[in-house]
Amino acid sequence: MVVGKGKRISVSYYALLREQARTSQESLCTQATTARQLYEELRERWGFSLGVDRMQLAINNEFKDWDTQLCDEDEVVFIPPVAGG
């Protein structure tokens, strides 16, 4: 789904975030300039219960800081904590 205007971003969701968004991936357009801003925008839309302090972030297959600037066509993955053993 492509929504709005701005940078085109592909976002992947895993575990709890996938359940809350009811999808594993979406494409969207955003005015967000950082990954943190993008997550907060999506958190408002989907009602995500996790804060950025509880997750990791990857952009274009590399772990990044939440204040990393977003570029057009970035692939963003929000990685929540995963239980297992």
The first five atom37 places (N, CA, C, CB, O) and aatype in JSON, in Angstrom:
{
  "aatype": [12, 19, 19, 7, 11, 7, 11, 1, 9, 15, 19, 15, 18, 18, 0, 10, 10, 1, 6, 5, 0, 1, 16, 15, 5, 6, 15, 10, 4, 16, 5, 0, 16, 16, 0, 1, 5, 10, 18, 6, 6, 10, 1, 6, 1, 17, 7, 13, 15, 10, 7, 19, 3, 1, 12, 5, 10, 0, 9, 2, 2, 6, 13, 11, 3, 17, 3, 16, 5, 10, 4, 3, 6, 3, 6, 19, 19, 13, 9, 14, 14, 19, 0, 7, 7],
  "atom_mask": [
    [1, 1, 1, 1, 1],
    [1, 1, 1, 1, 1],
    [1, 1, 1, 1, 1],
    [1, 1, 1, 0, 1],
    [1, 1, 1, 1, 1],
    [1, 1, 1, 0, 1],
    [1, 1, 1, 1, 1],
    [1, 1, 1, 1, 1],
    [1, 1, 1, 1, 1],
    [1, 1, 1, 1, 1],
    [1, 1, 1, 1, 1],
    [1, 1, 1, 1, 1],
    [1, 1, 1, 1, 1],
    [1, 1, 1, 1, 1],
    [1, 1, 1, 1, 1],
    [1, 1, 1, 1, 1],
    [1, 1, 1, 1, 1],
    [1, 1, 1, 1, 1],
    [1, 1, 1, 1, 1],
    [1, 1, 1, 1, 1],
    [1, 1, 1, 1, 1],
    [1, 1, 1, 1, 1],
    [1, 1, 1, 1, 1],
    [1, 1, 1, 1, 1],
    [1, 1, 1, 1, 1],
    [1, 1, 1, 1, 1],
    [1, 1, 1, 1, 1],
    [1, 1, 1, 1, 1],
    [1, 1, 1, 1, 1],
    [1, 1, 1, 1, 1],
    [1, 1, 1, 1, 1],
    [1, 1, 1, 1, 1],
    [1, 1, 1, 1, 1],
    [1, 1, 1, 1, 1],
    [1, 1, 1, 1, 1],
    [1, 1, 1, 1, 1],
    [1, 1, 1, 1, 1],
    [1, 1, 1, 1, 1],
    [1, 1, 1, 1, 1],
    [1, 1, 1, 1, 1],
    [1, 1, 1, 1, 1],
    [1, 1, 1, 1, 1],
    [1, 1, 1, 1, 1],
    [1, 1, 1, 1, 1],
    [1, 1, 1, 1, 1],
    [1, 1, 1, 1, 1],
    [1, 1, 1, 0, 1],
    [1, 1, 1, 1, 1],
    [1, 1, 1, 1, 1],
    [1, 1, 1, 1, 1],
    [1, 1, 1, 0, 1],
    [1, 1, 1, 1, 1],
    [1, 1, 1, 1, 1],
    [1, 1, 1, 1, 1],
    [1, 1, 1, 1, 1],
    [1, 1, 1, 1, 1],
    [1, 1, 1, 1, 1],
    [1, 1, 1, 1, 1],
    [1, 1, 1, 1, 1],
    [1, 1, 1, 1, 1],
    [1, 1, 1, 1, 1],
    [1, 1, 1, 1, 1],
    [1, 1, 1, 1, 1],
    [1, 1, 1, 1, 1],
    [1, 1, 1, 1, 1],
    [1, 1, 1, 1, 1],
    [1, 1, 1, 1, 1],
    [1, 1, 1, 1, 1],
    [1, 1, 1, 1, 1],
    [1, 1, 1, 1, 1],
    [1, 1, 1, 1, 1],
    [1, 1, 1, 1, 1],
    [1, 1, 1, 1, 1],
    [1, 1, 1, 1, 1],
    [1, 1, 1, 1, 1],
    [1, 1, 1, 1, 1],
    [1, 1, 1, 1, 1],
    [1, 1, 1, 1, 1],
    [1, 1, 1, 1, 1],
    [1, 1, 1, 1, 1],
    [1, 1, 1, 1, 1],
    [1, 1, 1, 1, 1],
    [1, 1, 1, 1, 1],
    [1, 1, 1, 0, 1],
    [1, 1, 1, 0, 1]
  ],
  "atom_positions": [
    [[0.84, -1.17, 0.0], [0.0, 0.0, 0.0], [0.88, 1.23, 0.0], [-0.95, 0.0, 1.2], [1.77, 1.34, 0.85]],
    [[0.67, 2.14, -0.9], [1.41, 3.4, -0.96], [0.47, 4.5, -0.51], [1.98, 3.68, -2.4], [-0.62, 4.66, -1.06]],
    [[0.9, 5.26, 0.49], [0.05, 6.28, 1.08], [0.79, 7.61, 1.13], [-0.41, 5.86, 2.48], [1.97, 7.63, 1.48]],
    [[0.13, 8.71, 0.79], [0.68, 10.04, 1.0], [1.76, 10.45, 0.02], [0.0, 0.0, 0.0], [1.93, 9.84, -1.04]],
    [[2.5, 11.52, 0.39], [3.58, 12.07, -0.42], [4.85, 12.11, 0.4], [3.23, 13.48, -0.94], [4.81, 12.06, 1.63]],
    [[5.98, 12.19, -0.29], [7.26, 12.26, 0.41], [8.19, 11.18, -0.08], [0.0, 0.0, 0.0], [8.13, 10.77, -1.24]],
    [[9.06, 10.7, 0.82], [9.99, 9.63, 0.5], [9.24, 8.31, 0.41], [11.12, 9.54, 1.55], [8.36, 8.03, 1.23]],
    [[9.58, 7.5, -0.59], [9.01, 6.14, -0.67], [9.86, 5.22, 0.18], [8.95, 5.63, -2.16], [11.07, 5.11, -0.02]],
    [[9.24, 4.57, 1.13], [9.93, 3.71, 2.09], [9.23, 2.36, 2.12], [9.96, 4.35, 3.51], [8.0, 2.28, 2.08]],
    [[10.02, 1.29, 2.18], [9.48, -0.05, 2.36], [9.74, -0.44, 3.82], [10.14, -1.08, 1.36], [10.87, -0.33, 4.3]],
    [[8.71, -0.88, 4.52], [8.82, -1.22, 5.94], [8.42, -2.68, 6.15], [7.95, -0.28, 6.8], [7.41, -3.14, 5.63]],
    [[9.25, -3.4, 6.92], [8.93, -4.78, 7.29], [8.69, -4.85, 8.79], [10.07, -5.75, 6.87], [9.38, -4.2, 9.57]],
    [[7.7, -5.65, 9.17], [7.34, -5.83, 10.57], [7.5, -7.29, 10.96], [5.89, -5.35, 10.83], [7.22, -8.19, 10.17]],
    [[7.95, -7.52, 12.19], [8.1, -8.87, 12.71], [7.44, -8.99, 14.07], [9.59, -9.26, 12.8], [7.22, -8.0, 14.77]],
    [[7.13, -10.22, 14.43], [6.62, -10.59, 15.76], [5.43, -9.71, 16.16], [7.73, -10.47, 16.82], [4.46, -9.61, 15.42]],
    [[5.5, -9.08, 17.33], [4.39, -8.29, 17.86], [3.96, -7.18, 16.9], [4.77, -7.7, 19.2], [2.76, -6.93, 16.75]],
    [[4.91, -6.52, 16.26], [4.56, -5.44, 15.34], [3.76, -5.96, 14.15], [5.82, -4.73, 14.85], [2.83, -5.3, 13.69]],
    [[4.13, -7.12, 13.66], [3.38, -7.73, 12.55], [1.94, -8.01, 12.98], [4.08, -9.04, 12.07], [1.01, -7.78, 12.21]],
    [[1.76, -8.5, 14.19], [0.42, -8.76, 14.7], [-0.38, -7.47, 14.83], [0.49, -9.46, 16.06], [-1.56, -7.43, 14.45]],
    [[0.24, -6.42, 15.34], [-0.47, -5.17, 15.57], [-0.79, -4.44, 14.26], [0.35, -4.26, 16.47], [-1.84, -3.81, 14.15]],
    [[0.1, -4.52, 13.28], [-0.13, -3.86, 11.98], [-0.99, -4.74, 11.06], [1.21, -3.54, 11.29], [-1.52, -4.27, 10.05]],
    [[-1.12, -6.0, 11.42], [-1.86, -6.98, 10.6], [-1.27, -7.12, 9.19], [-3.32, -6.57, 10.5], [-1.99, -7.41, 8.23]],
    [[0.02, -6.91, 9.08], [0.73, -7.11, 7.83], [2.21, -7.29, 8.14], [0.51, -5.91, 6.84], [2.68, -6.83, 9.19]],
    [[2.95, -7.94, 7.26], [4.38, -8.13, 7.49], [5.21, -7.09, 6.74], [4.79, -9.53, 7.07], [6.4, -6.91, 7.02]],
    [[4.58, -6.4, 5.77], [5.34, -5.42, 4.99], [4.38, -4.43, 4.35], [6.21, -6.12, 3.92], [3.25, -4.77, 4.0]],
    [[4.86, -3.2, 4.2], [4.1, -2.21, 3.46], [5.06, -1.21, 2.82], [3.09, -1.49, 4.37], [6.17, -1.01, 3.31]],
    [[4.61, -0.6, 1.74], [5.33, 0.49, 1.12], [4.51, 1.74, 1.35], [5.57, 0.24, -0.42], [3.28, 1.73, 1.24]],
    [[5.2, 2.83, 1.68], [4.48, 4.05, 1.98], [5.32, 5.26, 1.59], [4.1, 4.12, 3.45], [6.51, 5.15, 1.33]],
    [[4.67, 6.39, 1.57], [5.36, 7.67, 1.38], [5.25, 8.42, 2.7], [4.74, 8.5, 0.18], [4.19, 8.43, 3.33]],
    [[6.35, 9.04, 3.11], [6.37, 9.71, 4.41], [7.13, 11.02, 4.32], [7.0, 8.8, 5.46], [8.02, 11.19, 3.49]],
    [[6.78, 11.93, 5.18], [7.51, 13.18, 5.36], [8.54, 13.04, 6.49], [6.54, 14.35, 5.65], [9.31, 13.97, 6.73]],
    [[8.55, 11.9, 7.18], [9.5, 11.68, 8.27], [10.92, 11.8, 7.75], [9.27, 10.29, 8.93], [11.24, 11.32, 6.67]],
    [[11.77, 12.44, 8.53], [13.17, 12.59, 8.11], [14.08, 11.59, 8.79], [13.65, 13.99, 8.41], [15.17, 11.31, 8.28]],
    [[13.66, 11.03, 9.94], [14.46, 10.04, 10.63], [13.65, 8.77, 10.86], [14.97, 10.59, 11.98], [12.43, 8.76, 10.76]],
    [[14.37, 7.69, 11.16], [13.71, 6.42, 11.45], [12.81, 6.55, 12.68], [14.74, 5.31, 11.66], [11.74, 5.96, 12.74]],
    [[13.25, 7.33, 13.66], [12.45, 7.54, 14.88], [11.11, 8.21, 14.52], [13.24, 8.41, 15.9], [10.06, 7.79, 15.0]],
    [[11.16, 9.24, 13.68], [9.94, 9.92, 13.27], [9.03, 8.98, 12.49], [10.28, 11.15, 12.43], [7.81, 9.0, 12.66]],
    [[9.61, 8.17, 11.62], [8.82, 7.2, 10.87], [8.13, 6.23, 11.82], [9.7, 6.43, 9.87], [6.93, 5.96, 11.67]],
    [[8.87, 5.7, 12.8], [8.25, 4.76, 13.73], [7.12, 5.41, 14.5], [9.3, 4.2, 14.7], [6.06, 4.8, 14.68]],
    [[7.32, 6.65, 14.96], [6.27, 7.33, 15.71], [5.03, 7.55, 14.84], [6.78, 8.66, 16.26], [3.9, 7.44, 15.32]],
    [[5.23, 7.88, 13.57], [4.12, 8.02, 12.63], [3.36, 6.71, 12.5], [4.63, 8.48, 11.24], [2.13, 6.69, 12.54]],
    [[4.09, 5.61, 12.35], [3.46, 4.29, 12.2], [2.87, 3.81, 13.51], [4.47, 3.27, 11.68], [1.85, 3.11, 13.52]],
    [[3.5, 4.17, 14.62], [2.98, 3.8, 15.94], [1.6, 4.43, 16.15], [3.96, 4.24, 17.06], [0.69, 3.8, 16.7]],
    [[1.46, 5.67, 15.72], [0.17, 6.34, 15.84], [-0.88, 5.66, 14.95], [0.3, 7.82, 15.47], [-2.03, 5.48, 15.35]],
    [[-0.47, 5.3, 13.75], [-1.4, 4.66, 12.81], [-1.82, 3.27, 13.27], [-0.77, 4.58, 11.43], [-3.01, 2.94, 13.24]],
    [[-0.86, 2.45, 13.68], [-1.14, 1.05, 13.99], [-1.34, 0.76, 15.48], [-0.04, 0.2, 13.48], [-1.77, -0.33, 15.84]],
    [[-1.04, 1.71, 16.34], [-1.2, 1.48, 17.78], [-0.12, 0.59, 18.36], [0.0, 0.0, 0.0], [-0.38, -0.15, 19.31]],
    [[1.09, 0.66, 17.82], [2.18, -0.17, 18.34], [2.39, 0.1, 19.82], [3.48, 0.1, 17.57], [2.37, 1.24, 20.27]],
    [[2.59, -0.96, 20.58], [2.76, -0.84, 22.03], [4.22, -0.7, 22.46], [2.15, -2.04, 22.71], [4.48, -0.33, 23.6]],
    [[5.15, -0.98, 21.57], [6.58, -0.92, 21.92], [7.17, 0.44, 21.59], [7.36, -2.02, 21.2], [6.85, 1.04, 20.56]],
    [[8.04, 0.92, 22.48], [8.8, 2.14, 22.21], [10.12, 1.79, 21.54], [0.0, 0.0, 0.0], [10.53, 0.63, 21.54]],
    [[10.77, 2.78, 20.96], [12.03, 2.53, 20.24], [13.12, 2.01, 21.16], [12.5, 3.81, 19.56], [14.05, 1.34, 20.7]],
    [[13.03, 2.29, 22.45], [14.03, 1.83, 23.41], [14.0, 0.31, 23.59], [13.82, 2.5, 24.74], [14.92, -0.25, 24.18]],
    [[12.96, -0.35, 23.09], [12.84, -1.8, 23.24], [13.13, -2.56, 21.96], [11.46, -2.14, 23.72], [12.98, -3.78, 21.91]],
    [[13.54, -1.84, 20.9], [13.72, -2.49, 19.6], [15.04, -2.11, 18.96], [12.57, -2.13, 18.66], [15.74, -1.19, 19.39]],
    [[15.37, -2.87, 17.91], [16.49, -2.53, 17.06], [15.94, -2.12, 15.71], [17.49, -3.73, 16.93], [14.77, -2.34, 15.4]],
    [[16.8, -1.51, 14.92], [16.41, -0.95, 13.65], [17.44, -1.32, 12.6], [16.24, 0.58, 13.74], [18.65, -1.25, 12.85]],
    [[16.97, -1.72, 11.43], [17.87, -1.96, 10.29], [17.34, -1.14, 9.11], [17.96, -3.5, 9.93], [16.14, -1.1, 8.85]],
    [[18.27, -0.5, 8.42], [17.94, 0.23, 7.2], [18.86, -0.3, 6.11], [18.1, 1.79, 7.38], [20.08, -0.28, 6.25]],
    [[18.27, -0.77, 5.04], [19.03, -1.34, 3.92], [20.01, -2.42, 4.39], [19.79, -0.25, 3.19], [21.17, -2.45, 3.99]],
    [[19.49, -3.31, 5.24], [20.23, -4.49, 5.74], [21.4, -4.16, 6.66], [20.75, -5.27, 4.58], [22.3, -4.99, 6.82]],
    [[21.41, -2.98, 7.28], [22.44, -2.62, 8.25], [21.78, -2.07, 9.5], [23.45, -1.59, 7.66], [20.86, -1.26, 9.42]],
    [[22.26, -2.52, 10.68], [21.74, -1.95, 11.93], [22.1, -0.48, 11.97], [22.31, -2.7, 13.18], [23.21, -0.08, 11.64]],
    [[21.12, 0.33, 12.39], [21.3, 1.78, 12.41], [20.77, 2.36, 13.71], [20.61, 2.44, 11.21], [20.04, 1.7, 14.46]],
    [[21.13, 3.62, 13.96], [20.64, 4.4, 15.08], [19.25, 4.95, 14.72], [21.63, 5.56, 15.44], [18.96, 5.17, 13.55]],
    [[18.42, 5.17, 15.72], [17.06, 5.65, 15.48], [17.02, 7.06, 14.89], [16.29, 5.63, 16.77], [16.0, 7.46, 14.33]],
    [[18.1, 7.81, 15.0], [18.14, 9.17, 14.45], [18.75, 9.22, 13.06], [18.9, 10.08, 15.38], [19.06, 10.3, 12.55]],
    [[18.94, 8.06, 12.44], [19.45, 7.97, 11.08], [18.48, 8.65, 10.12], [19.67, 6.5, 10.67], [17.27, 8.44, 10.2]],
    [[19.01, 9.46, 9.22], [18.2, 10.14, 8.21], [17.69, 9.13, 7.18], [19.01, 11.26, 7.52], [18.43, 8.25, 6.75]],
    [[16.44, 9.26, 6.81], [15.85, 8.39, 5.8], [16.07, 8.98, 4.41], [14.34, 8.2, 6.07], [16.08, 10.19, 4.23]],
    [[16.23, 8.09, 3.44], [16.37, 8.46, 2.04], [15.29, 7.76, 1.23], [17.79, 8.11, 1.5], [14.77, 6.73, 1.64]],
    [[14.96, 8.35, 0.08], [13.99, 7.74, -0.81], [14.41, 6.31, -1.15], [13.83, 8.59, -2.09], [15.58, 6.05, -1.42]],
    [[13.46, 5.4, -1.14], [13.66, 3.99, -1.48], [14.36, 3.17, -0.4], [14.44, 3.9, -2.75], [14.78, 2.05, -0.67]],
    [[14.52, 3.71, 0.82], [15.1, 2.93, 1.91], [14.21, 1.74, 2.24], [15.31, 3.8, 3.16], [12.99, 1.79, 2.08]],
    [[14.84, 0.66, 2.72], [14.14, -0.5, 3.24], [14.38, -0.53, 4.74], [14.62, -1.84, 2.54], [15.51, -0.7, 5.19]],
    [[13.31, -0.38, 5.51], [13.4, -0.25, 6.97], [12.78, -1.48, 7.61], [12.68, 1.05, 7.46], [11.72, -1.95, 7.21]],
    [[13.48, -2.0, 8.61], [12.98, -3.14, 9.37], [13.01, -2.77, 10.85], [13.83, -4.44, 9.09], [14.06, -2.42, 11.38]],
    [[11.86, -2.85, 11.5], [11.76, -2.66, 12.94], [11.84, -4.03, 13.58], [10.44, -1.91, 13.35], [11.06, -4.92, 13.24]],
    [[12.78, -4.21, 14.52], [13.04, -5.54, 15.09], [12.71, -5.52, 16.57], [14.52, -5.96, 14.86], [13.51, -5.04, 17.38]],
    [[11.54, -6.06, 16.94], [11.15, -6.12, 18.35], [11.88, -7.25, 19.06], [9.63, -6.3, 18.49], [12.45, -8.12, 18.41]],
    [[11.85, -7.23, 20.41], [12.46, -8.34, 21.14], [11.71, -9.64, 20.81], [12.44, -8.07, 22.67], [10.5, -9.65, 20.63]],
    [[12.46, -10.71, 20.73], [11.89, -12.02, 20.42], [12.25, -12.98, 21.52], [12.37, -12.55, 19.04], [13.43, -13.11, 21.87]],
    [[11.27, -13.67, 22.07], [11.51, -14.68, 23.1], [11.75, -16.02, 22.43], [10.33, -14.78, 24.09], [11.21, -16.3, 21.36]],
    [[12.55, -16.82, 23.06], [12.79, -18.16, 22.5], [13.86, -18.86, 23.29], [0.0, 0.0, 0.0], [14.41, -18.32, 24.26]],
    [[14.14, -20.05, 22.87], [15.16, -20.77, 23.62], [15.53, -22.04, 22.96], [0.0, 0.0, 0.0], [16.38, -22.77, 23.46]]
  ]
}
